Amino acid sequence: MTPVLLLLHLLATACGAEVALQELRVFTGAGHARLLLVFSGAPGSVEGRSLSTEDGRPAHILIQLGGVGPGPEGDRTIPVDDAGIGALRLVTVGDDLDLIVELGEERALSTRFVGRSAVLVDLIEQGRGEDPALPSPAQLEAWLDGVGLSRPVANSRPRSRRLVVVDAGHGGWDHGAVGTTGTREADIALQIALRTAHSLRAAGVEVVLTRDSDVFVTLKDRAALANQRDADLFLSIHANAAPGPTAWGIETYSFDSASDGGAARVARRENAILREQRVEGETDPLLARMLVAGTNALSRRLSREVQAVVVQTLQQDYGADQIRDLGSKTALFYVLVSTRMPAILFESGFVSNPEDERRLRTPHYQQAVADALADAVQRWFESADSRSRALDAAGLGPKASPP
């Protein structure tokens, strides 16, 4: 069975309790489910017990978290319906929080602390052991420190060079946003992507393009390509748009709940193509379970670094008054949902703004953006290598899956 990770963003802040549940992640494998509970601080106590089926009720696990609040969303039931787990229920009991895991059948329970503010819960079927394909406690502790959970592809040969998947947004009949003079987002994204790929290859980085011509590629296939090639980084290139002509500037996104109203608007526009692709009866992946790798913290760091390097470089070339820094943001972009490596979406400017559109059309600006992106990616790899060496020295680096 292929391990699956269910990401449930709880976006909790303390409310009534000093410590709040911030994230709940569920990894499922062969007869083994591993839950990671991440808190804003250390919970006062953690007690767990397995309860047998009674009166037709399903078997369930009760985890009692002392001095923990559920966050602003309050009590809730989260459907899972995967690998023997029916649902997760969060219930406030005084100043404590109960997590109830509904199961298809009884499972052995164990709990342990990971780092200073996370708890790992293992639920294993009778007669089975731990699934070695699931992230280990050491890997999860490293993930909390910003190391991705992307694992090597089975039987793959070690690469001597980094591999980056460069994704030119839209394409074919999906032209994306259209500028004030008819500039198509798909065309701008392709030109910058091709130039970025060339700059990265010149620097010794292996590059795979999701498209190298004006063709349509589904959002699902873009992410799948990156996963199949076990890329080290996924870079999706776009051009922005707003309802009016006043918005302008550069911004970079990683996957998470929308950081502001503008981020939510951009995500709705970029995800709009899903409405055309969706098969009848298929659930919107952004509203249902989000299957992602645990690279959110790493992607946020990548987004901040790319945004800073690109803006600084372009301001030196064009002047600070010509390049507006809109910052690093988060939003629910589908193209970033299923990638198992650090992934970002770069918005190179607004085709809806006359000045931004003019720059985006010029080969000089396209090349300047491409060179800055390539430089930012190179710097990112260098800093990521430094962090990995430091974690390895501390015995926290991720370990490869057994053969």
N, C-alpha and C positions, 0 to 999 in steps of 0.2 A: 504494500500500500504506500502510495506517495504521501509523505508527511504534508499536512495542511496547517496553515496558520490563520486563525481568525482574529482580526484586529478589531477591538471594540473600544473606540475612543470615548472616554467618560468625561473628559474635560472638567475634572472636579477641582474645586477649591474648598478649603475648610469651611464648613458651615455648622456651627454648634460644637463640633469636635475639633481638637487641636490638630489632628491628622486626618487627611482625606484620601480616599481611593482615587488615583489619577488615571490609571490605565489597567485594563484587564485583557490579557492575551491568552488565547487557547491554541496550543499546538496538538495536533492529533496524528497518531501513527497506528501501527499494527497492535491493537489491543491495549494501547497506552495513550492516555491524554495527559498533557502537561499544562497546567495553568500558571501564569505568571501574574501576580498582583503587585502593582507598583503604587507606592504611597508617597504623599508629600513629606513624610517623616517616618520614624519608626513607630509601628503600632504598639499599643500598650501590652497586648497579649494576643496569641494566636492559638486557638484550640480547634481541632477537627475531629469529627467522628462519622463513621459510616452507619447509615440507618437502613435496616432491612425493609423489604416490601411488606405492607400491611393493608388489609382491606382493599386490595386492588390498586393501591397507590404505587407509583413507580419507586424503585430504589432511589435513594438520594444521599448526598454527602452534605454535611453541615459544617461550615467553617465559621467560627465565631471570632470576630476581630475586635479586640478591646480598645476603646478610646478612638474609634475610627468613624468618620462621617461619610455618607455616600456622595457628597457633592451637591451642587445646586439642582440636579435633575431629580433628586430624592429617590424613593424606593422605585424599583422597576423590575420588569421581567424581560430578559434578553433571549429570544429564541436562537438555538444553535442547530439542532436537528442534524448532527453530523457525528459519525463514528461512535454511536452509542450515547452521546450526550444530547438530552432533549432540550433543556433550557437552563439558564442561570437566573436566579432570583436574588435581588439585593433588598434586604429588609432591615430597617432601623429598629433597634431594640434599646431604648434608653439612650445612653451615650455610646453604644456599641453598634456594630454592623454585622449582620449575618449574611453570608453567601451560601445559598442553597443550590446545589448542582443536581438536577434531575437526570437519572441514568436509565438506560434500557435494562441493565442488569447490575448486580452488585459488583463493586470493584474494591480492591485493596487501596487504602489511603495512606499517604505519607506527606509530611510538610517539612520545609526547611527554609531558613532565611537565605536570601541572596543579596550580598552587599548590605548596606545599612538601612535600606527602605523598600525592600521587595521581599515577597514570600513566594516560594515555588510549591505548588501542589501537584503531586503525582497520583493519577488514578489508573490502576492497572488491573486488567481482567484476571480472573482466577486462572492459575496455571501458566501465566505468561510472565516474562521479565520485562525490563525496560527496553523500549525500542531505541537502538543506537542511532537511528537516523534522525531522531529529534535533537534539538539544540541541548547541549549539556549545561549543567549549572554554571560551569566556568565560562562557557560561551555567552550565556545570558548575563552573567555578571560583567563580562567584557562589553556586551551590547549596551548595558546601562551606562558604560563609560564612553559609548560612541562608536564601538566597532560593529560593523554589519554582520548579519547572520547568514549572508550568502555563503553557500557551501560549494565545494568543487563538484563539477559534473563527474559522474562515475566514469572511471576508466579514461578520463581525459588526460592528455599529456600536459605537463607543466608548460606555461607560456613564458617565453623570454622577454615578451613585451606586453605592456598594458593594452587592453582592448576597450575601445569606447564605441558605443553605438550612437551615431548622430542621426537624429530624427528630424526631417523637414516636415513641419506640420502641414496638414491638409493635402491637397493634390488631386488631380483629375477633375471630376465633376464637383468635388468639394473645394471651392476656391477660398474658403475662409472669409475673413473680413475684406471689404472693398473700400479703397481710399477715396479721397475727395476728387481725384482725377482718374479714378478707375484702376488704381494699383491693386493687384490681388495679393492677399496675404500669402497664398500658396506659392506664388512666384518669388516673393521676397525671402520666404523661409527656405526655399530650395537653393537660391543663390548663396545665402549666408551659410547654409549647411554644407554645400559643395566646397566653398572656400575654407570653412572650418576644418573639414576633413583633410583638405590638402595641407593646411598649416600643421595639423596634428601629425600627419604622416611624415612631414618634413622634420618633425621633432622626434621621430622614432616610435610614434604610437600607432598601434594597429587600429584601423577604423572600419566599421561596417555601417553603411548607410541604409536606413529603412526604405528610402527611395532616392534615385538619382535622376529622375525625370518627372514629367507632369503626369503622374499616375495616382490612382486612389489606392490607399492601403488602410485597412481597418485599424482602429485604435488597439483592438485586441491583438492583431498580428504584429503590430509594432513592438509591444511589450513582449510578446512571445518570442520574437526574433532575438531580443536582448537576452532573454532567459536561456534560449537554446544555445546561444553562443557563449553563455556564462560570462557576459561582459563585466568589466570592472566599474563601468559608469555608463549611465544613460542620459543623453543630453537632447532634449526636444526643443526645437527652435521655432519661434512664432513671431508674428507682428500683431500688436494690440489694436483695439478699437474701442471707442466709447460712443454713447448716444450723440454727443455734441463735439465740436471741434476744439474745445479748450484743453482737454486732457492731453498730456504729452509726457514723455520720459521713458525710462528703462526700468524694468523690474524682473525679478527672478523668483520662481516659485518652487517649493517642495510640497509633498503631499501631506495634508492634514486638514482639519476643519478650517474654514475660511477665516483668515485673520482680520478681515474687515469687509464692509459692504462692497467695496470695489473688487476685492479678490473674489467674492462670491459671484459677482457679475461676470468677471472674466472666465471663471470656471464654467458658468452656465453657457457662455458662448462657445467655449472650446469643446464642451461636452455635448453640444446640441446635435452633433452628427449621430449620437447614439439613438436618438429618436427615430432616425431613418433606418438604422441598422437593426433595431431590436426585433427579435422574432416574437410572434404572438405567444404570450404566456411566460416569456422570459422576464425575470426580475431585474430591475435596474440595479446594477452592481454597486452604485454609489449609495443606494438606499438600503440595500441588503448587506449581507456579510461581505466584508472587504478582505479579499485574499491578498496579503502583501507579505513581504519579508520584513524582519525587524530592523529596518534601516532608516527609520524616521529621523532619529537624532543625527545620524551621519549625513543624511540628505539635507537637513537644515543647515548644518555646517558648510556643506558644499554650496548651497544656495547663497549663503552670506558671503563666502569667499569669492565666488564667481561674480556676484553683483558688485562687490567692492573693487575687484581688479578691473572689470570691464569699465565701470563708471570712471574710475581714476584714470585709466588709459585714454579713454575717449575725451575726457575733459582736458587732458594735456594736449590732445590733437586738435580739438575743436573749440576749447574754451569752456570754463565752468558755467557760463551763462547759456550755453547751447546744449548742454547735456544735463538732463534733470534726473536725479537719483530718487526713484520711487521706493527703493529698498527691497529687502528680501521678505517674501510673504509666503503664506500657506493657503492652499485651497484644494478642493476635492477634484483633482484632474484625473479622469479615468485612465489616461495614457500612463500615469505614474502608479496606478493602483497595484498592478500585478508584477511590477519589476522587482527582481530579487537583489538588486544592487542599488547603491546610491543613485537617485534619479532626480532630475530637476527639469523645469520648463522655463525657458528664457524668452522674455518678451522684448524684442529689439527696438520697439518704438511704436507709436500710434499712427496707423495709416489714416485714421480719421482726423488727424491734426495736419494742417497744410505743411508746416515746417518739418515735422517728423517724417511725413510722407516724402517730401522732397529729398531729405537725406537718405531715407531707406532705398530710394530708387538709384542712387549713385553708386557705381562700382567702388569708389574710394571708401565710402562709409561701410559698405558691405564687407570689404576687405579688412578695414580697421576693426570692425566688430569681430570678424572671424579670427584675426590675429590675437585680439584681446581674450576671446574665449579659449583659444588654444593655450595661451599663456596662463590663464586662470586654471585650466585643467591640469597643466604641468605642475603648477605650484601646489594644487590640491594633492596630487599624487605624492609629491615630496613631503608635504606635511602629514599626509596619511601614513606614509612609510615611517616617519618619525614617531607618530603616535603608536603604531603597531609595534615598533621596536621597544618602546618604553613599556607597553603592556606585556610583551613577551618577556622582558627582563623581570617584570613583577609576577610572572607566572599566570597572567590573565588572558593571554592571547587565545584566539579561537583555534580549536584543534580540528584537523581534517576528519571527515567521516571514515570509519573503518571500511576496508574493501568488502 
